[in-house]
Amino acid sequence: MLPRRLHPRTLAHAPELATLVGLEKLLFLATRVLLAEHATLSQQPPVASRGEPATLREGRRVLCRIKTLQQALRRYQHAALDALAPPPADDEELPF
């Protein structure tokens, strides 16, 4: 998860991070809404039954994909921030 606030200079160099923060918030909200609507989705492991409504089955699939997308977003965000970090100093420049 990204920091609560991104520095304007960071956004100037990687503006896509602003959209990804918004997407992260929407995925969080979608998860909460699905869990509120279908409380059984919070059971670990998820319990599926033959007679379950299609909305419950599809809700389970959506939650699974949300988790996968959140992981991909975190990896991208870390990669983007790492790319903006200054390069490490050469060992030859150490004072000892």
PyMOL commands that set and color helices and strands:
alter all, ss='L'
color gray80, all
select helices_A, chain A and resi 8-13+16-37+39-42+54-84+91-93
alter helices_A, ss='H'
color red, helices_A
deselect
rebuild
show_as cartoon
